[in-house]
Amino acid sequence: MPKMRRKAELPSKICVSCGRPFAWRKAWAKIWDEVKYCSDRCRSERRGPSAR
């Protein structure tokens, strides 16, 4: 069994839509390089950070 990691040790990105940081999730393990949005809500809005 793999060693457990703290959330602070996981990679993170900045959401393209809302500009907030979000951490790696196991569901995104195979597509982490393609993930741009922190949630389905941000993905459906698809607005730039300057549109706030």
C-alpha positions as CSV (number, residue, x, y, z in Angstrom):
1,M,0.0,0.0,0.0
2,P,1.4,3.5,-0.9
3,K,2.5,5.9,1.8
4,M,-0.1,8.4,2.7
5,R,0.6,12.1,1.8
6,R,-0.6,15.2,3.5
7,K,-2.7,17.5,1.4
8,A,0.0,20.2,1.5
9,E,2.4,17.8,-0.2
10,L,0.1,17.2,-3.2
11,P,0.6,19.2,-6.4
12,S,-1.7,22.1,-6.9
13,K,-2.8,24.4,-9.7
14,I,-4.7,27.7,-10.1
15,C,-8.2,27.5,-11.6
16,V,-8.4,29.3,-15.0
17,S,-12.0,30.5,-14.3
18,C,-12.0,31.6,-10.6
19,G,-8.3,32.0,-9.9
20,R,-8.4,29.9,-6.8
21,P,-5.8,27.2,-6.0
22,F,-6.9,23.6,-6.0
23,A,-5.1,20.4,-5.1
24,W,-4.6,17.1,-7.0
25,R,-7.4,14.5,-6.7
26,K,-7.1,10.8,-7.3
27,A,-9.8,11.0,-9.9
28,W,-7.5,13.3,-11.9
29,A,-4.5,11.1,-11.6
30,K,-4.3,10.1,-15.3
31,I,-5.3,13.5,-16.7
32,W,-3.6,15.9,-14.3
33,D,-1.8,17.8,-17.1
34,E,-5.2,18.5,-18.8
35,V,-7.1,19.7,-15.7
36,K,-7.7,23.5,-15.9
37,Y,-10.8,24.0,-13.6
38,C,-11.3,23.4,-10.0
39,S,-15.0,22.3,-10.3
40,D,-17.8,21.5,-12.7
41,R,-19.2,24.9,-12.0
42,C,-16.1,26.7,-13.1
43,R,-15.8,24.5,-16.1
44,S,-19.3,25.3,-17.2
45,E,-18.9,29.1,-16.7
46,R,-15.6,29.1,-18.7
47,R,-14.8,32.8,-18.1
48,G,-11.3,34.3,-17.8
49,P,-9.9,35.7,-14.5
50,S,-10.2,39.3,-15.7
51,A,-14.0,38.9,-16.1
52,R,-14.6,39.1,-12.3
